[in-house]
Amino acid sequence: MSLTFHWFLPTNGDSRHVVGGGHGTPATVSGRDRPPTVAYLSQIARAAEDLGFVGALTPTGAWCEDAWLTTAMVSQNTERLKFLVAFRPGFVSPTLAAQMASTFQRQSGGRLLLNVVTGGESHEQRAYGDFLDKDDRYRRTGEFLEIVRQLWEGKTVDLHGEHLQVEDAKLARVPDPVPEVYFGGSSPIAGEVAAKYVDVYLTWGEPPAQVAEKIAWIRGLAAKQGRTLRFGIRLHVITRDTSEEAWAEADRLLAGFDVATVKSVQAGLARSESEGQQRMLALHGGGNRDGLEIHPNLWAGIGLVRGGAGTALVGSHDEVAERIKEYHALGIDEFVLSGYPHLEEAYWFGEGVLPRLAEQGLWQHPFGKQSAPSAQVPFAS
């Protein structure tokens, strides 16, 4: 089975430095910014498509552009790349969301994937008019997915749930293919929702031992539902011809984190209700710049100034390939990656790491293109 790799569309802007944002933190950037125009995002998407990434994740939240609208526009400038659209089920009716997904599939040629984000921050949810607490938001997500899944099967749905109600709901045209649902969450109720409704469970880039525990947990819950899930991991990446070059780039990024910004971001993240976010914070000690390599080639520095995914694979192309193989051995088949800036870093990974995995029989270009030999020097930023 070939590993699957997805890239990231920075709809909050891009830079040669780390662009912050997420989980209630303000979007911050040091250095020269690249606005998230359709032209620039399309440039990243076309590069990802050519290099062999299957899809591209777009985030959701007040800190970035709307994922549905942005990917709908970018999809018209690409041919085969899929779009892993993050959305929050509490902000739109399930029937409308099912219809939107069906339309997206027809207009894009079946290139929609859905990343369901329940929302871990009550203060951010309230800004959108959502006043449920965290556990209730997850219960609503379960009801939402129950409705959407039935609609996609062509059924007429009547559901009177605790949080959602629909009567005589039906789609005029069902999506073909049905979009796969991606989902992440570390709380007990999140695990229950994942086990019952999703296709791919996503975890942020924790050390392998912690990832193994999560996989075992979700597998056990899914087995009780008579289901089998796939597993993915969300990571940043800094890969270069040599380990020294990669760590020099990590040091350059770290040098751009001023103390005041780190303190402000960490204070905002400390109030996060997301268990996954708290697990990310614990990896770097809530602002500690020392000891950021928390596992060989796994660096927690990104999380000092960014909410959500806060770890990066850092090393030579061979080292990064070995870490990917380590996660794969645990059961991870899909990797959702990103790097600063996203255009150049896609080439570093696509021309440096993917050919090495191809040589070992772990990856093949999803669109049938010949991958470059691993001896080729990657695109330089």
N, C-alpha and C positions, 0 to 999 in steps of 0.2 A: 504493500500500500504506500503510495507516494504521500509524503508530508504536504500539508497545505499551508501556504503562507499568504497573509493579508498585510497590506500596508495601511497607512493612515492619511486622511485628508485633514490638514490643520485649518479648520474653518474658523479658528480664533486668531489666525495670523501665524506667520512663520518667521524664522530668524536664524542667524548663526549662533544665537544664544538660546537658552531655554525659555519658551513662552509658557507662562503659568496659566492658572485658571482651573476651575473645577471644584466641586464640593464646597460651594459657597465662598471660595476665595476669589479675589479680583483677578482679572486677566492682566498679567504683568509681563513686560519684556524689556530686556536691556539690549542696547545696540540697535542696529538697523533692522527695521521691521519690513516684512513682506505682507501686504494686505491679502486677505483671502478672496481674491477676485476669482470669478469663474475661469478666466484665462490662466491664472497661475495654478489653481487647483486642477484644471484640465491637463496642464503640463505635467504635474505630479502623477495624475491618473494614467496618462498615456505612457509615462516612463514605467510605472508599476506594471501595467499591462504587458509591455514589451519585455520586461525582465522576467515575468513569470509569476507575479503575485496573482492570486485568484480573485481577491476582492480588496476593498478599501473601506475601513471603518470611518464613519463620521460621528463626532460626539454630539451630545445634546445638553442644553442648559442655557442660562441667560448670558453666559460668557462667550458664546460662539454663534455663528450663523445657524439658521434652521437647517436641520439635516435633510428633511424631505425635499424642500425646495432646492437646496444646493445640489444634492445628488441628482435630482431630476434634470437639472441643467447640465451638469457635468457629464451625465450619461450620454448626452447627445454628441459629445466630443470624443467618445470612446466606442469600442466595438464589442469587446468581450469581458472587460473587467466588471465584476459584480460590486455591489455597494451594500455594505453592512451598515444599515441606517439605524442609528440609536434613536429611540423615542420613548416617551413616558406615557404609559397607558392611561393614567389618570387625567390627561389633558385633552383627550379626544374620545368620542364614543366608539365602542368596539365595532359596531356595524360600519361606521365611516372609515375606521382604520382598516378593516378588512377590504372595503371597497377601494381605498387608496392603494393598498398593496396589490390588489388585482389589476388596477389601472397601471401601476408602475411596471408590473410584470409584462403586460401587453405592449406598453410603449417602449420598454427597454430591451425587449427580447428575452425576458425571463432572468433578469440580472439583479434581482432584489434579494437581500438577506436582511433579517430583522434582529436588531439587538435591543431586547426589552430591558429598559432601565426603570426600576420601580421608583427610585428617588430616595436617597439616604438622608437628606437634609430638610427638616420640617420648615425651617425659615425660608429656604428657597422655594419649596412647594407652595407655601402660603402666598408668595409673590404672584403665583399663577392661579390663585384662588382655590388651592387644595389644602384643606384643613384636617385631613385624616392623620392619625399618628402612624408611625413606621409599620407596626404589625398589621394595621388595617390596610395600609397601602399594599402590602404583599397579598393580603386576602383579596383585595380588589384586583390585583394583577392576575391571580388565579382565576377569578370569575371572567375577567377580560379575555384571557387565553382560552378558556372553555368556550366562550361565545365565538371568538374568531376562528378557532379550529373547526367548529361545527359549520360555520358559514363557508369556510374554504372547502369543506366536503360537499357543499351543495345542499345542506340541510336547511330547513326552516326552523328557526330557533325561538323558543319562548323560555326565558330564564328570569326568575325573580329571586335575585341573590341578596346578600346582605348589603352590598354596595352598588350593584348594577342591575338594571332591569331592562329587558327588551321583549317586545311582543311581535310575533309574526315577522321576524327579521329574516331576510333572504337576499342573496346576491343575484343580480341578473346574469352576471358572468363570473365564474370562479377563476382564480388565478391558475395559470399553467406555465411552469410548475408551481406548486404550493411553496411559498418562501420558507426556508428553514429558519427556526427561531433560536437565537443565541441569548444567553442569560447568565448573569453572575450574581453572587450574593453569598455571604458567609454566615448569616444568622440562621438559626434552626428553621424558621418559617420560610426563608429563602430556599433552603434545601428541599423542603416539601414541594414548593412550587416547581422548582427545577425538575425534580424527579417525575412529576406528573405530566408536565406540559412541554418541555423544551427539547430541542434536538442536540444542541451543543452547550455544555456548561463551560463558562469562562472563569478563569482565576487570574488575578494579578500576579506579577512575577515574584512570588515568594521563593525562598530556598527550596530545593528539591524535597527535603524531608517533610516540610509543611505542605507542599503541593501533593505529595503522596497521600498524606492524611486526608486532604480534601477530596481527592479522587475516590479513595476508599469509602468515605462518608457518603458521597453522592451516588456511587455505584450501589451501595447497600440500600439506600432509599429508593433508587430506581428499580432495583430488583423486586422490592416489595410491591411495586406498581406493575410488574411484569414488563418493564421497559429496559432498554439499553441505550445509553447516551454516548456521544463523543465528547472529547475534552479539548479545550484550547487554553492558551495562556497569552496574556497581554504584557508585552515588554517593549522597552526602548532598546536601541542597539547602537553601539559604536564599534565598528570593525574596520581594521586597517591591515596593511601588508605585514606589519609587525606588532607585537604586543606593546612595545615601547611607544609606537606612534598612537595606538588606540588610547593608552592611558594618558598620554600627553594631551590628547583631545579632551578626555574627561577632566583633566586638571584645568584646561583652559575654560571649560564650561563652569567648573566650580569656582574659579577665580572671578567669574562674572556675577556671583551671588553676593550682593552686599548684605551686611549683617542685619540692617533694618528690614530689608525685604524678607529675609529668612525668618526673622522674628515675627513679622506681621503675618506671613503665610502660615507659619506653624501655629500661631494663636488662633487663626481662623479654622484650621483643620482640627485642632484639639477639641472643638465643640461638635465635631461631626458625629452624627448618629450611626454612620455606616461602620459596621464591624470590620469590613474589608479595609476601610480607610484607617481605622485604628491599628490594624495589623501592619499596614504600610508604615505608619508613624513609628511603631515599635522597632522596625528594622534599623532606623537610623537614630533612635533615641530622641526624637522630637526636635532636632536641630543640631545634633552633634556632627561636626565635620570630620571627626576622626573615626576610623574603623568603618568606612563606608563600603568596603568590599566585604560583603556579608557571607559570601560563598565564592569559591574560585570563579572569577570573571563575572560575578553578579554584583553590581554597584548600585547603592541606594541613594546616590547623590541627587538624582532628578527629583525625588520626593521632598527635598528641602524647599523647593519653590513651586511645586506643582501638586495639585490634588489628583486623586485617582492613581493611575499607574505611576509608580515612583521609582522603579528599578530598571536598570539597563544591563544588557550583556556587553561587556567590554573586553576586547582582546584582539588577537590576530584572527584572520579568517579561519584558520585551523582550530583555534581555541573556541571561537564562537560556535563553529560546527560541532565540536565535542560537547558543549553545553546543551545544544539543541538535541543531540543524541541522548544526553542524560535525561532530559525532560521527556523525550519520546519514550524512553525505556519505562517511564512511570505510567504511560498511557496518554500522553499529550500528542495529538495528531495535527492540531492547527495552531499556528503562531500568528498573532496579530501584533505587528511590529511598527515602530516609528523611530525617527531620529531627527536631529536638528543640524542643518535645515533638511526638510523632508525630501526635497528633490535630489540633492547630492547624496544623502545617506541611503536612499533607495538604490542608487548605483553602487555604492560601496558594498552593500549587502548582496545585491543581485548579481554583481560581477565577481564578488570575492568569495561569498559563502555558498551560494546556491550551486555553482559548478562543483564544489567539493562534495556536497551532499549527493549530487547527481552521479558523481564518479563512484560513490559507495552504494548506489542503488536505492537511496532514500528519497529521492526527489526526481521528478521529471517535469519539463515545461508543460503546463496545463493546456497550452494552445498549440503544441506540437512543434515549437521552434527549437532549434539546436542551441543548447546553452554554451556559453563561452568556456574555453578551457580554463582551469583554475590558475594557470600560470599567467593569464592575462592581467595586466595592471589595471585596477579599477579606475573609474572616473574620479578625478581629484577635485576636492572642494577648494 
